[in-house]
Amino acid sequence: MADRSFTAAELHEAWPALSMEERAEGFELLQREEAERFFTQLSAHDQAQMVLLLPPGERRIWLRLLPPDEAVDLIQEAPLEERENLLQLFDDTTRAEVRGLLVYAEDDAGGLMNPRYARLRPDMSVDEAISYLRRDARTRGESAYYAYVVDAENRLRGVVSFRDLFVSSGEKRIETVMRKDVVTASEDMDQEALSQLFARHNLIMIPVVDSERRIKGVVTLDDIIDVVQEEATEDIQKIGGTAALEAPYLEVPLLQMIGKRAGWLTVLFIGEMLTATAMGHFEAEIARAVVLALFVPLIISSGGNSGSQASTLVIRAMALGEVRLRDWWLVVRRELATGFVLGSILAGIGLIRILVWQSAFQIYGEHYVLVGVTVAVSLLGVVLWGTLAGSTLPLVLRMIGLDPASASAPFVATLVDVTGILIYFSVANVMLRGTLL
């Protein structure tokens, strides 16, 4: 780290592997302009850690680079005992804006918005508006794509793009140029719904308004990209059978990582113990027909795999807004057909495998055809049940107000393992009664 030619690109590449002290040392070696760009590109978590590592006299310099919405993110990532100290480092205007944003929930539109935006009066001329926006841009320092037209009480009346201003006659009034059909978000709109609003209307900025249509701030596409990444990461972690992590993987303390994973792992282990209980229930059947035990892993893994596939597809479709609760029957009908076809394919492969192995090695006994049919029918039933359970469980969780991503692939697989044993030995009791059983 003593190399004075150290660049931001090199620091960014090495960042995940560095200790906090090494990060601070590398950061101090950057040229001032390069360091400012690097700091503003860091995540809020890393920004908070970096600021707290700096001497108190330097913290103010870096905090004031951030717009209010990003400053809020940094404050929320800082330890509780440090937050008030950091707030005191902002100028009076920014501090008031940050305190106002901290009132909102972190995952609501109000918590994501920037209270600084370009605003115009409806009675301005186009020339006056352009002149005003040019001066305003110098003071705000934030990229702007639209100007919002507000009345004396700050109620939103319309929106005008910079392009509309440049192509309009300078004498025209803003109220004749603006568009009145403005897509808005409420203060308490969830960030996931907000991201879908951006995608549906293909916008790069959306104003946030209160119940009386007073504009409170704006959310930009840059903010939503972070939200989408955060939501996707959280869903993937839950689907994998672990609680969501609040920090990058390598920065999560070992004990906290164990805590995040131990809960679900314990639940899944207890669930798998039910599989052993189910096997014990059919101990007599296994003793009389040991050949049945050979196919237990095949049966339960096929059901678990099909259930995991279905749950993953439905969870993602729900996250993208492609599937809603009212679509439950369409999902069930589709997965019944899919499960039947997939189960038939695996049943056919399983039956052929048993017939071929019997022909080559004579290992399944004189009733090998019945054994093969038992395995095939069981595969059809287990795969059909797995796809149905995996596809409906996320819908049920959403209906009772829980996160559908909690229907993780391991959870569905464990559920289908237990029921797969019941299906397999129930079919065997019917198919092999009077022969092997």
C-alpha positions as CSV (number, residue, x, y, z in Angstrom):
1,M,0.0,0.0,0.0
2,A,3.0,2.3,0.1
3,D,3.0,2.6,-3.7
4,R,2.1,6.2,-4.6
5,S,0.9,5.2,-8.1
6,F,-2.0,3.3,-6.5
7,T,-5.2,3.9,-8.6
8,A,-8.9,3.8,-7.9
9,A,-9.3,0.8,-10.3
10,E,-6.7,-1.2,-8.4
11,L,-8.3,-0.3,-5.1
12,H,-11.7,-1.3,-6.3
13,E,-10.5,-4.6,-7.6
14,A,-8.7,-5.4,-4.3
15,W,-11.4,-3.9,-2.0
16,P,-13.2,-7.2,-1.0
17,A,-10.0,-8.8,0.2
18,L,-8.7,-5.8,2.2
19,S,-9.1,-5.2,5.9
20,M,-10.7,-1.9,6.9
21,E,-7.3,-0.5,7.8
22,E,-5.9,-1.4,4.4
23,R,-8.9,0.2,2.7
24,A,-8.4,3.4,4.6
25,E,-4.7,3.4,3.8
26,G,-5.4,2.8,0.1
27,F,-8.1,5.5,0.0
28,E,-5.7,8.1,1.4
29,L,-3.3,7.4,-1.4
30,L,-5.8,8.4,-4.1
31,Q,-5.7,11.8,-5.8
32,R,-8.4,14.1,-4.5
33,E,-10.7,14.1,-7.5
34,E,-10.2,10.3,-7.9
35,A,-10.9,9.8,-4.2
36,E,-14.2,11.8,-4.4
37,R,-15.4,9.7,-7.4
38,F,-14.4,6.5,-5.6
39,F,-16.1,7.5,-2.4
40,T,-19.4,8.4,-4.1
41,Q,-19.4,5.0,-5.9
42,L,-19.0,2.9,-2.7
43,S,-22.0,1.2,-1.2
44,A,-23.6,3.0,1.8
45,H,-22.2,0.2,4.1
46,D,-18.7,0.8,2.9
47,Q,-19.1,4.6,3.0
48,A,-20.2,4.5,6.6
49,Q,-17.2,2.3,7.6
50,M,-14.8,4.5,5.7
51,V,-16.1,7.7,7.2
52,L,-15.8,6.3,10.7
53,L,-12.2,5.3,10.1
54,L,-11.2,8.8,9.1
55,P,-10.1,11.4,11.7
56,P,-13.1,13.5,12.9
57,G,-11.9,16.6,11.2
58,E,-12.0,14.9,7.8
59,R,-15.4,13.3,8.0
60,R,-17.3,16.5,7.3
61,I,-15.5,16.9,3.9
62,W,-16.6,13.5,2.6
63,L,-20.1,13.5,4.1
64,R,-20.9,16.8,2.3
65,L,-20.2,15.1,-1.1
66,L,-23.4,13.1,-0.7
67,P,-27.0,14.2,-1.7
68,P,-29.5,13.9,1.1
69,D,-30.9,10.5,0.0
70,E,-27.4,8.9,-0.1
71,A,-26.5,10.6,3.2
72,V,-29.5,8.9,4.8
73,D,-28.3,5.5,3.5
74,L,-24.9,6.1,5.1
75,I,-26.5,7.2,8.4
76,Q,-28.6,4.1,8.5
77,E,-25.6,1.9,8.0
78,A,-23.6,3.6,10.9
79,P,-23.9,2.3,14.5
80,L,-26.7,3.8,16.5
81,E,-24.2,5.6,18.9
82,E,-22.5,7.3,15.9
83,R,-25.5,8.5,14.0
84,E,-26.2,11.8,15.8
85,N,-22.5,12.7,15.7
86,L,-22.5,12.2,11.9
87,L,-25.7,14.3,11.5
88,Q,-24.0,17.2,13.2
89,L,-21.4,17.3,10.5
90,F,-23.9,18.3,7.8
91,D,-24.9,21.9,7.1
92,D,-28.2,23.1,8.5
93,T,-30.2,22.6,5.3
94,T,-28.9,19.1,4.5
95,R,-29.3,18.1,8.2
96,A,-32.9,19.1,8.1
97,E,-33.5,17.2,4.8
98,V,-31.7,14.1,6.2
99,R,-33.8,14.1,9.4
100,G,-36.9,14.5,7.3
101,L,-36.0,11.4,5.2
102,L,-35.1,9.3,8.3
103,V,-38.7,9.5,9.3
104,Y,-39.6,7.2,6.4
105,A,-39.1,3.4,6.4
106,E,-35.9,2.4,4.7
107,D,-37.7,0.4,2.0
108,D,-40.5,2.9,1.2
109,A,-40.5,5.4,-1.6
110,G,-40.1,8.2,1.0
111,G,-36.9,6.6,2.3
112,L,-35.5,6.4,-1.2
113,M,-36.3,9.9,-2.5
114,N,-34.1,12.9,-2.9
115,P,-35.8,16.0,-1.7
116,R,-33.8,18.2,-4.1
117,Y,-35.4,18.4,-7.6
118,A,-35.9,20.9,-10.3
119,R,-39.2,22.8,-9.9
120,L,-40.9,25.5,-12.0
121,R,-43.9,27.7,-11.7
122,P,-46.7,27.3,-14.3
123,D,-46.7,31.1,-15.1
124,M,-43.0,31.1,-16.1
125,S,-42.0,31.6,-19.7
126,V,-39.8,28.9,-21.3
127,D,-36.8,31.3,-21.5
128,E,-37.2,32.2,-17.8
129,A,-37.4,28.5,-16.9
130,I,-34.2,27.6,-18.9
131,S,-32.3,30.5,-17.3
132,Y,-33.5,29.4,-13.8
133,L,-32.7,25.7,-14.3
134,R,-29.2,26.6,-15.5
135,R,-28.5,28.5,-12.3
136,D,-30.3,25.9,-10.2
137,A,-28.2,23.0,-11.7
138,R,-25.0,24.7,-10.5
139,T,-26.1,24.8,-6.9
140,R,-27.8,21.4,-6.8
141,G,-25.0,19.5,-8.5
142,E,-27.4,16.6,-9.2
143,S,-28.3,15.2,-12.6
144,A,-31.9,16.3,-13.6
145,Y,-34.0,15.0,-16.5
146,Y,-37.3,16.6,-15.8
147,A,-38.6,19.7,-14.1
148,Y,-41.8,19.5,-12.1
149,V,-44.3,22.2,-12.2
150,V,-45.8,23.1,-8.8
151,D,-48.2,25.7,-7.5
152,A,-47.7,28.0,-4.5
153,E,-48.5,25.2,-2.1
154,N,-46.0,22.8,-3.8
155,R,-48.8,20.7,-5.3
156,L,-47.7,18.9,-8.4
157,R,-49.4,20.2,-11.5
158,G,-47.3,18.8,-14.3
159,V,-43.9,17.8,-15.7
160,V,-41.8,19.2,-18.4
161,S,-38.7,17.5,-19.9
162,F,-35.6,19.5,-20.7
163,R,-36.1,18.5,-24.4
164,D,-39.6,20.0,-24.3
165,L,-38.1,23.3,-23.1
166,F,-35.4,23.4,-25.7
167,V,-37.8,22.8,-28.7
168,S,-40.5,25.2,-27.4
169,S,-40.8,28.9,-28.2
170,G,-39.2,31.1,-25.5
171,E,-42.3,33.2,-25.0
172,K,-44.6,30.2,-24.2
173,R,-45.7,29.7,-20.7
174,I,-44.7,26.5,-18.9
175,E,-48.4,25.6,-18.3
176,T,-48.8,25.3,-22.0
177,V,-45.8,23.1,-22.5
178,M,-46.0,20.8,-19.5
179,R,-47.7,17.4,-19.4
180,K,-50.3,17.0,-16.8
181,D,-50.5,13.1,-16.8
182,V,-47.6,12.6,-14.4
183,V,-46.8,9.1,-13.0
184,T,-46.3,9.5,-9.3
185,A,-45.5,7.3,-6.3
186,S,-47.0,7.7,-2.8
187,E,-44.7,8.2,0.2
188,D,-45.4,4.8,1.6
189,M,-45.1,2.8,-1.6
190,D,-42.9,-0.3,-1.1
191,Q,-39.6,-0.2,-3.0
192,E,-40.5,-3.4,-4.9
193,A,-43.7,-1.9,-6.1
194,L,-41.8,1.2,-7.0
195,S,-39.3,-0.7,-9.1
196,Q,-42.2,-2.3,-11.0
197,L,-43.6,1.2,-11.6
198,F,-40.3,2.3,-13.2
199,A,-40.3,-0.8,-15.4
200,R,-43.9,-0.5,-16.4
201,H,-43.6,3.1,-17.5
202,N,-40.0,3.0,-18.7
203,L,-39.1,6.1,-16.7
204,I,-35.8,7.4,-15.3
205,M,-37.3,9.6,-12.6
206,I,-40.6,9.5,-10.6
207,P,-41.9,12.2,-8.2
208,V,-43.0,11.1,-4.7
209,V,-46.2,12.9,-3.5
210,D,-48.2,12.9,-0.3
211,S,-52.0,12.4,0.1
212,E,-52.7,15.9,-1.0
213,R,-50.4,15.6,-4.1
214,R,-47.7,17.8,-2.7
215,I,-44.4,16.8,-4.1
216,K,-41.9,15.6,-1.5
217,G,-39.0,14.5,-3.6
218,V,-37.9,12.3,-6.6
219,V,-36.6,8.8,-7.0
220,T,-34.3,8.2,-9.9
221,L,-33.5,5.1,-11.9
222,D,-30.1,4.9,-10.2
223,D,-31.8,4.4,-6.9
224,I,-34.0,1.7,-8.3
225,I,-31.1,-0.3,-9.8
226,D,-29.8,-0.6,-6.2
227,V,-33.2,-1.6,-5.0
228,V,-33.6,-4.3,-7.7
229,Q,-30.2,-5.7,-6.8
230,E,-31.0,-5.7,-3.1
231,E,-34.4,-7.4,-3.6
232,A,-32.9,-10.0,-6.0
233,T,-30.0,-10.8,-3.6
234,E,-32.4,-11.1,-0.6
235,D,-34.7,-13.5,-2.6
236,I,-31.8,-15.6,-3.8
237,Q,-30.5,-16.0,-0.3
238,K,-33.9,-17.0,1.0
239,I,-34.5,-19.4,-1.8
240,G,-31.1,-21.0,-0.9
241,G,-32.4,-21.7,2.6
242,T,-30.8,-18.9,4.6
243,A,-31.8,-15.6,6.2
244,A,-31.0,-12.5,4.2
245,L,-27.5,-11.0,4.8
246,E,-27.3,-7.3,5.7
247,A,-23.7,-6.9,4.5
248,P,-21.4,-8.4,1.7
249,Y,-20.6,-12.1,2.2
250,L,-17.0,-11.6,3.2
251,E,-17.8,-8.8,5.7
252,V,-20.5,-10.8,7.7
253,P,-19.0,-11.9,11.1
254,L,-18.6,-15.6,11.4
255,L,-21.1,-15.9,14.3
256,Q,-23.7,-13.8,12.5
257,M,-23.2,-16.0,9.4
258,I,-23.8,-19.1,11.5
259,G,-26.9,-17.6,13.0
260,K,-28.3,-16.7,9.6
261,R,-27.9,-20.3,8.4
262,A,-28.4,-22.3,11.5
263,G,-32.1,-21.5,11.9
264,W,-33.3,-22.8,8.5
265,L,-30.8,-25.7,8.6
266,T,-32.2,-26.8,11.9
267,V,-35.8,-26.6,10.6
268,L,-34.8,-28.6,7.5
269,F,-33.0,-31.2,9.6
270,I,-36.1,-31.7,11.8
271,G,-38.1,-32.0,8.7
272,E,-35.8,-34.7,7.3
273,M,-36.2,-36.5,10.6
274,L,-39.8,-37.0,9.6
275,T,-38.5,-38.9,6.5
276,A,-36.8,-41.3,8.9
277,T,-40.0,-41.6,10.8
278,A,-41.9,-42.4,7.6
279,M,-39.3,-45.0,6.7
280,G,-39.7,-46.6,10.1
281,H,-43.5,-46.8,9.6
282,F,-42.8,-49.0,6.6
283,E,-40.1,-51.1,8.2
284,A,-42.0,-54.3,7.8
285,E,-42.5,-53.8,4.1
286,I,-38.8,-53.0,3.6
287,A,-37.8,-56.1,5.6
288,R,-40.0,-58.3,3.3
289,A,-39.0,-56.6,0.1
290,V,-35.5,-55.1,0.6
291,V,-35.4,-54.2,-3.1
292,L,-37.8,-51.4,-2.4
293,A,-35.1,-49.6,-0.3
294,L,-32.8,-49.4,-3.4
295,F,-35.1,-46.9,-5.0
296,V,-35.9,-44.6,-2.0
297,P,-33.2,-42.0,-2.9
298,L,-34.4,-42.0,-6.5
299,I,-38.0,-41.4,-5.6
300,I,-37.5,-38.6,-3.0
301,S,-34.8,-36.8,-4.9
302,S,-37.0,-36.7,-8.1
303,G,-39.9,-35.2,-6.1
304,G,-37.6,-32.7,-4.3
305,N,-36.0,-31.6,-7.5
306,S,-39.3,-31.1,-9.3
307,G,-40.7,-29.1,-6.3
308,S,-37.6,-26.9,-6.1
309,Q,-37.9,-26.1,-9.8
310,A,-41.5,-25.2,-9.5
311,S,-41.1,-23.0,-6.4
312,T,-38.1,-21.2,-7.9
313,L,-40.0,-20.4,-11.1
314,V,-43.1,-19.2,-9.3
315,I,-41.2,-17.1,-6.7
316,R,-39.4,-15.3,-9.5
317,A,-42.5,-14.8,-11.6
318,M,-44.2,-13.3,-8.5
319,A,-41.3,-11.0,-7.9
320,L,-41.5,-9.7,-11.5
321,G,-45.3,-9.2,-11.3
322,E,-45.9,-11.9,-13.9
323,V,-48.0,-14.0,-11.4
324,R,-50.5,-12.7,-8.8
325,L,-52.7,-14.4,-6.3
326,R,-55.7,-14.3,-8.6
327,D,-53.7,-16.4,-11.0
328,W,-53.5,-19.4,-8.6
329,W,-55.8,-21.6,-10.7
330,L,-53.7,-20.9,-13.9
331,V,-50.6,-21.8,-12.0
332,V,-52.1,-25.0,-10.6
333,R,-53.5,-26.1,-14.0
334,R,-50.2,-25.4,-15.7
335,E,-48.1,-27.2,-13.1
336,L,-50.5,-30.2,-13.0
337,A,-49.9,-30.6,-16.8
338,T,-46.2,-30.0,-16.4
339,G,-45.8,-32.4,-13.5
340,F,-47.7,-35.1,-15.3
341,V,-45.5,-34.9,-18.4
342,L,-42.3,-34.6,-16.4
343,G,-43.3,-37.5,-14.1
344,S,-44.2,-39.6,-17.1
345,I,-40.7,-39.0,-18.6
346,L,-38.9,-39.9,-15.4
347,A,-41.3,-42.9,-14.9
348,G,-40.4,-44.2,-18.4
349,I,-36.7,-43.8,-17.8
350,G,-37.0,-45.5,-14.4
351,L,-38.9,-48.4,-15.8
352,I,-36.5,-48.9,-18.7
353,R,-33.5,-48.8,-16.3
354,I,-35.0,-51.5,-14.1
355,L,-35.8,-53.8,-17.1
356,V,-32.3,-53.3,-18.6
357,W,-30.5,-53.9,-15.3
358,Q,-32.6,-57.0,-14.6
359,S,-31.8,-58.3,-18.1
360,A,-28.1,-57.7,-17.6
361,F,-27.5,-58.6,-13.9
362,Q,-30.7,-60.4,-12.6
363,I,-30.7,-58.4,-9.4
364,Y,-34.4,-57.5,-8.9
365,G,-35.9,-61.0,-8.6
366,E,-38.8,-62.8,-10.3
367,H,-41.2,-59.9,-9.7
368,Y,-39.0,-57.3,-11.4
369,V,-41.8,-56.1,-13.7
370,L,-44.1,-55.3,-10.8
371,V,-41.1,-53.6,-9.0
372,G,-40.5,-51.5,-12.2
373,V,-44.2,-50.5,-12.5
374,T,-44.2,-49.6,-8.8
375,V,-41.2,-47.3,-9.2
376,A,-42.7,-45.8,-12.4
377,V,-46.1,-45.1,-10.8
378,S,-44.4,-43.7,-7.7
379,L,-42.2,-41.4,-9.7
380,L,-45.2,-40.1,-11.6
381,G,-47.1,-39.4,-8.3
382,V,-44.1,-37.9,-6.5
383,V,-43.1,-35.6,-9.3
384,L,-46.7,-34.5,-9.8
385,W,-47.1,-33.8,-6.1
386,G,-43.7,-32.0,-6.0
387,T,-44.5,-29.6,-8.8
388,L,-47.9,-28.9,-7.3
389,A,-46.5,-28.3,-3.8
390,G,-43.6,-26.2,-5.1
391,S,-45.8,-24.0,-7.2
392,T,-48.6,-23.4,-4.7
393,L,-46.6,-22.9,-1.5
394,P,-45.3,-19.4,-2.5
395,L,-48.8,-18.4,-3.3
396,V,-50.1,-19.6,0.1
397,L,-47.3,-17.6,1.8
398,R,-48.2,-14.5,-0.1
399,M,-51.8,-14.9,0.8
400,I,-51.1,-15.0,4.5
401,G,-48.8,-12.0,4.3
402,L,-45.4,-13.8,4.3
403,D,-42.5,-13.5,1.9
404,P,-42.9,-16.0,-0.9
405,A,-39.1,-16.4,-1.1
406,S,-39.4,-18.2,2.3
407,A,-40.7,-21.2,0.3
408,S,-37.0,-22.0,-0.3
409,A,-35.9,-24.8,-2.5
410,P,-34.5,-26.8,0.4
411,F,-37.8,-26.3,2.3
412,V,-39.9,-27.6,-0.6
413,A,-37.5,-30.5,-1.1
414,T,-37.7,-31.5,2.5
415,L,-41.5,-31.3,2.4
416,V,-41.7,-33.5,-0.7
417,D,-39.2,-36.0,0.7
418,V,-41.5,-36.9,3.5
419,T,-44.6,-37.1,1.4
420,G,-42.6,-39.0,-1.3
421,I,-41.9,-41.8,1.1
422,L,-45.6,-42.1,1.9
423,I,-46.6,-42.1,-1.8
424,Y,-43.9,-44.7,-2.7
425,F,-44.8,-47.2,-0.1
426,S,-48.5,-46.7,-0.5
427,V,-48.1,-47.5,-4.2
428,A,-45.9,-50.5,-3.3
429,N,-48.6,-51.8,-0.9
430,V,-51.1,-51.8,-3.7
431,M,-48.9,-53.1,-6.5
432,L,-46.9,-55.7,-4.6
433,R,-49.6,-57.1,-2.2
434,G,-49.7,-60.9,-2.6
435,T,-46.3,-61.1,-4.2
436,L,-43.4,-59.4,-2.4
437,L,-45.6,-57.9,0.3
